[in-house]
Amino acid sequence: MLRLSLVLLLAVLASALYLVRTQYESRRLYVELEKATAQGLKLESDKERLQVEKGSHSTPLKIEKLARDRLQMRIATPAITQYVTYKDATAAHAGAQHE
């Protein structure tokens, strides 16, 4: 009888320790899940904010202003346009051989 009581006591203690460990692990995983959920919501918020910023930065007026201010670019006009002529190298070479 004593042996059976001892075995049952050990079984109760083992199951109690297992229950405590399981509850601890459950709580730890729940906290981890809450952190991941909060991080996911923050990332979603950041994504929406960045999409709005991207839309505002890609407007033609914004791009033109950045080109003027940062790159010192200006609108091309006929007065400042330089035309490059192309001289066909094979025609020039053939003309040189005929001479």
trRosetta pair geometry for C-beta under 8 A, 3 or more apart (Angstrom, degrees):
i j d omega theta_ij theta_ji phi_ij phi_ji
1 4 5.8 -54 -151 36 33 110
1 5 6.4 33 151 -18 65 106
2 5 5.6 -54 -148 37 32 113
2 6 6.3 34 152 -21 65 106
3 6 5.6 -53 -148 35 31 113
3 7 6.4 31 153 -18 64 105
4 7 5.7 -52 -146 36 32 111
4 8 6.2 30 154 -17 65 107
5 8 5.7 -55 -146 40 29 110
5 9 6.2 33 153 -22 64 106
6 9 5.6 -51 -145 35 30 113
6 10 6.4 30 155 -16 63 105
7 10 5.8 -55 -149 38 30 110
7 11 6.3 32 151 -20 64 107
8 11 5.5 -53 -146 36 33 114
8 12 6.3 34 153 -20 66 104
9 12 5.7 -52 -147 36 31 111
9 13 6.3 30 154 -16 64 106
10 13 5.7 -54 -144 39 31 111
10 14 6.1 32 156 -20 65 107
11 14 5.8 -53 -144 38 29 111
11 15 6.3 24 157 -14 64 107
12 15 6.0 -58 -145 40 28 106
12 16 6.2 30 154 -22 64 108
13 16 5.6 -55 -145 36 30 112
13 17 6.3 28 156 -17 65 105
14 17 5.9 -54 -147 38 29 109
14 18 6.3 30 153 -18 64 108
15 18 5.5 -52 -144 39 34 114
15 19 6.2 40 153 -24 65 104
16 19 5.6 -51 -148 34 30 114
16 20 6.5 31 153 -19 63 103
17 20 5.7 -51 -148 35 32 111
17 21 6.3 31 154 -17 65 107
18 21 5.7 -55 -147 39 31 111
18 22 6.1 32 154 -20 65 108
19 22 5.7 -55 -144 37 28 112
19 23 6.3 28 156 -18 64 106
20 23 5.9 -56 -148 37 29 109
20 24 6.3 30 153 -20 64 107
21 24 5.7 -55 -148 36 30 112
21 25 6.3 28 155 -16 65 107
22 25 5.8 -55 -145 39 30 110
22 26 6.2 35 153 -23 64 107
23 26 5.5 -53 -146 36 31 116
23 27 6.4 30 156 -17 64 105
24 27 5.9 -56 -150 37 29 109
24 28 6.3 29 152 -19 64 108
25 28 5.6 -53 -145 37 32 113
25 29 6.2 30 156 -16 65 107
26 29 5.9 -57 -147 39 27 108
26 30 6.3 30 153 -22 63 107
27 30 5.5 -53 -146 34 32 114
27 31 6.5 32 155 -18 65 102
28 31 5.9 -53 -151 35 31 110
28 32 6.4 31 150 -18 63 108
29 32 5.4 -53 -147 38 34 115
29 33 6.2 39 152 -23 66 104
30 33 5.5 -51 -148 35 32 114
30 34 6.4 34 152 -19 64 103
31 34 5.7 -52 -149 35 32 112
31 35 6.5 34 152 -19 64 104
32 35 5.7 -53 -150 35 32 112
32 36 6.3 30 153 -17 65 107
33 36 5.7 -56 -146 39 31 111
33 37 6.2 33 154 -21 65 107
34 37 5.6 -53 -145 36 30 113
34 38 6.3 31 155 -18 64 105
35 38 5.8 -55 -148 37 30 110
35 39 6.3 29 153 -17 65 107
36 39 5.6 -53 -144 39 31 111
36 40 6.2 37 152 -23 64 105
37 40 5.6 -51 -147 34 31 114
37 41 6.5 31 153 -17 63 103
38 41 5.8 -53 -150 36 32 110
38 42 6.4 33 151 -19 64 105
39 42 5.6 -53 -148 37 34 113
39 43 6.3 35 153 -19 66 105
40 43 5.7 -53 -146 37 30 111
40 44 6.3 32 153 -20 64 105
41 44 5.6 -52 -147 35 32 113
41 45 6.4 34 152 -19 64 105
42 45 5.6 -55 -150 37 32 113
42 46 6.3 33 151 -19 66 105
43 46 5.5 -51 -145 37 33 112
43 47 6.3 39 153 -25 65 103
44 47 5.6 -50 -148 31 31 115
44 48 6.6 30 154 -16 63 103
45 48 5.9 -55 -151 36 31 109
45 49 6.4 30 152 -17 65 108
46 49 5.6 -56 -147 39 32 112
46 50 6.1 29 156 -18 67 108
47 50 5.9 -57 -145 39 27 108
47 51 6.4 29 154 -21 63 106
48 51 5.7 -53 -148 33 31 112
48 52 6.6 31 153 -18 63 104
49 52 5.8 -56 -154 35 32 111
49 53 6.4 30 150 -16 66 106
50 53 5.4 -51 -144 39 36 113
50 54 6.1 43 153 -25 67 103
51 54 5.5 -48 -144 33 31 115
51 55 6.5 34 153 -19 62 103
52 55 5.8 -54 -153 35 31 112
52 56 6.5 24 152 -15 65 106
53 56 5.8 -59 -147 39 33 106
53 57 6.1 25 157 -15 69 111
54 57 5.9 -60 -142 41 28 106
54 58 6.1 16 162 -16 64 116
55 58 6.2 -65 -140 37 25 104
55 59 7.7 46 157 -46 57 87
56 59 6.5 -31 -166 -11 37 111
56 62 6.8 112 151 -58 61 161
57 62 5.6 -145 -152 133 37 149
57 63 8.0 88 160 -65 61 74
58 62 7.1 23 28 67 7 127
58 63 7.0 23 -154 -51 38 112
59 62 4.6 86 60 7 87 106
59 63 7.0 -161 87 -7 43 87
60 63 5.7 -58 -145 39 32 110
60 64 6.1 32 157 -20 67 107
61 64 5.7 -54 -145 37 30 111
61 65 6.3 31 155 -20 64 106
62 65 5.8 -53 -148 35 30 111
62 66 6.4 29 154 -16 64 106
63 66 5.8 -55 -148 38 31 110
63 67 6.3 33 153 -21 65 106
64 67 5.6 -54 -147 35 31 113
64 68 6.4 28 155 -17 65 106
65 68 5.8 -57 -148 38 30 109
65 69 5.9 14 161 -8 68 115
66 69 6.1 -61 -132 47 27 101
66 70 5.4 -10 -177 16 69 118
66 71 7.4 51 138 1 68 99
67 70 7.2 -52 -106 52 14 85
67 71 5.1 -40 -156 46 51 121
67 73 4.3 -47 162 50 95 129
68 71 7.5 10 -25 57 7 78
68 72 7.3 29 -172 -123 38 23
68 73 6.1 -90 -84 64 41 71
68 74 6.9 71 -117 -90 84 54
69 72 8.0 -32 153 -67 10 48
74 80 7.5 23 90 73 122 166
76 80 6.7 -133 -146 79 57 101
76 81 5.8 68 -177 -81 102 96
77 80 5.5 68 57 22 81 93
77 81 6.9 -136 92 -26 35 94
78 81 5.5 -50 -135 19 33 121
87 91 7.6 -123 172 66 71 108
87 92 5.9 48 150 -47 110 130
88 91 4.0 61 87 13 114 111
88 92 6.6 168 88 -12 59 84
89 92 5.8 -56 -145 39 32 110
89 93 6.1 33 155 -21 66 109
90 93 5.6 -54 -144 38 31 112
90 94 6.2 32 155 -20 65 106
91 94 5.7 -52 -143 37 31 110
91 95 6.3 33 155 -20 63 106
92 95 5.7 -52 -147 36 31 113
92 96 6.5 32 153 -22 62 106
93 96 5.7 -54 -151 33 32 112
93 97 6.8 32 151 -21 63 103
94 97 5.7 -53 -152 31 35 112
94 98 6.8 35 152 -21 65 103
95 98 5.9 -53 -152 30 34 111
95 99 7.2 38 153 -26 62 103
96 99 6.1 -51 -159 22 35 115
